[in-house]
Every structure is written in structure tokens, then in C-alpha cells.
Amino acid sequence: MAQTDHPGGGTDTLDRELQELLNREQVEEGDHERFAHYAPKNAIMESALTGKPVRALCGKLWVPGRDPEKFPVCPTCKEIYDKLNS
């Protein structure tokens, strides 16, 4: 049964707001600001459309938004990528 006698969105709105808060708290600060990371292309495209964070090969969780050509490649991502392709 949906709540209709209260202004606002009910539990669905609270659930969505809680999930957005959790997503923001999981985004790590630091190295992702200094490196371009490797992640699946489809995840990066989805992030561009939704703003949803992406998990890089190195484990960093971030929202892509900068030109990766302007940053050095994350050494951990590169090492993992090279191992996967050898």
C-alpha cells in the first residue's frame, strides 16, 4: 500500500536517497584525481548517462568526468590490464 497522506515520496524516495548517499560515501578520494583508470567501456558509458560510479581494474570507485588523456595511466590498472591481455 502506497503512502498518500504525507507530502513527499514515501519509502521509495527514502530508499533512493539512502542509496545515493551510500554511493557518494563509497567514492574514494585521492589517487583517482591523479590517474586515468581502466574500466569496462560499457560501465564508463553507463556512468556518462547516469552518473553512477565505475569500478576501475585497480578497485577504485569513481565517476569518470575528466579527459583521461590529460593524466598518466594508473600503474595498478595498467599492470592488471597487461596481465589480462598476455
MORA-V112697 format. One record per pair of residues at least 12 apart in sequence whose C-alpha atoms are under 7 Angstrom apart, sorted by the first residue. I is the first residue (numbers start at 0). GAP is how many residues later the second one is. D is the distance in Angstrom with one decimal. If there is no record, write none. Layout:
{{I	GAP	D} {I	GAP	D}}
This chain:
{{26	34	5.2} {26	35	5.4} {27	32	6.8} {27	33	6.3} {27	34	7.0} {33	37	6.5} {34	36	5.3} {34	37	5.3} {34	38	5.4} {34	39	5.0} {35	32	5.0} {35	35	5.5} {35	36	5.9} {35	37	4.7} {35	38	5.7} {36	19	5.9} {36	36	6.1} {36	37	5.5} {36	40	6.1} {37	18	5.5} {37	19	5.8} {37	39	5.7} {38	16	6.6} {38	17	4.6} {38	18	5.8} {43	20	7.0} {46	16	6.8} {50	12	6.6} {56	20	5.2} {56	23	6.8} {57	18	5.5} {57	19	4.9}}
